[in-house]
Amino acid sequence: MALVSRTHGVRPAPEDAVSASRGGSTAHPKRQRAGSAGPDAATDPLERTLIGRAVVPGSAEGSALVTVEPLSLWGGLNAHTGEIIDRRHERSGEIVSGRVFVLPQGRGSSTASAVLLESVKAGRAPAAIINARLDPILALGSILADELYHQPVPVVILAQADFDSIREGDYVIIQPDGTVHIEQRETHPRS
């Protein structure tokens, strides 16, 4: 297993990231781990920390935009507005700009990396991307955005169970090491 680093190329994944790919998550430090004894573990998942694998490291935060369907950014995302324009996609019409885009993986064209790159240039990119499966095309777009514009879009891979635990509107804070902190905050409609 390897991680991509802008300055060091491909490097081995840290041991905790490898275990995370097998389902590692931790409860908020003040709470017990899910599945462990205690009433908070199963009934109060409002704040939790998930241990992911940083494919493209970086810090980001924002409201989660969650989809269970893969999306091809080529023909599926307007890079100049941040709108999902694939009319067959379940999130058609939603805006990814400034949000943490939670999608299982991209779909299709290698040109998706160019669309992500263009959305960064236009200031309409997602704040970060969380996948359940490695998508090298999305990672490439973020790496290029870092190289050309010094604005990477952090890309994190989570174990499927952790990925599935993120809900629409959760407030997501991503750390460079792949740690994903989830909070529930009162959200206000965007203008």
Rosetta blueprint (number, residue, H / E / L):
1 M L
2 A E
3 L E
4 V E
5 S E
6 R L
7 T L
8 H L
9 G E
10 V E
11 R E
12 P E
13 A L
14 P L
15 E H
16 D H
17 A H
18 V H
19 S H
20 A H
21 S L
22 R L
23 G L
24 G L
25 S E
26 T E
27 A E
28 H L
29 P L
30 K L
31 R L
32 Q L
33 R L
34 A L
35 G L
36 S L
37 A L
38 G L
39 P H
40 D H
41 A H
42 A H
43 T H
44 D L
45 P L
46 L L
47 E L
48 R E
49 T E
50 L E
51 I E
52 G L
53 R E
54 A E
55 V E
56 V E
57 P L
58 G L
59 S L
60 A E
61 E E
62 G E
63 S E
64 A E
65 L E
66 V E
67 T L
68 V L
69 E L
70 P L
71 L E
72 S L
73 L L
74 W L
75 G L
76 G L
77 L E
78 N L
79 A L
80 H L
81 T L
82 G L
83 E E
84 I E
85 I L
86 D L
87 R L
88 R L
89 H L
90 E L
91 R L
92 S L
93 G L
94 E L
95 I E
96 V L
97 S L
98 G L
99 R L
100 V E
101 F E
102 V E
103 L L
104 P L
105 Q L
106 G E
107 R L
108 G L
109 S L
110 S L
111 T L
112 A H
113 S H
114 A H
115 V H
116 L H
117 L H
118 E H
119 S H
120 V H
121 K H
122 A L
123 G L
124 R L
125 A L
126 P L
127 A L
128 A E
129 I E
130 I E
131 N E
132 A L
133 R L
134 L L
135 D L
136 P H
137 I H
138 L H
139 A H
140 L H
141 G H
142 S H
143 I H
144 L H
145 A H
146 D H
147 E H
148 L H
149 Y H
150 H L
151 Q L
152 P L
153 V L
154 P L
155 V E
156 V E
157 I E
158 L L
159 A L
160 Q H
161 A H
162 D H
163 F H
164 D H
165 S H
166 I L
167 R L
168 E L
169 G L
170 D L
171 Y E
172 V E
173 I E
174 I E
175 Q L
176 P L
177 D L
178 G L
179 T E
180 V E
181 H E
182 I E
183 E E
184 Q L
185 R L
186 E L
187 T L
188 H L
189 P L
190 R L
191 S L
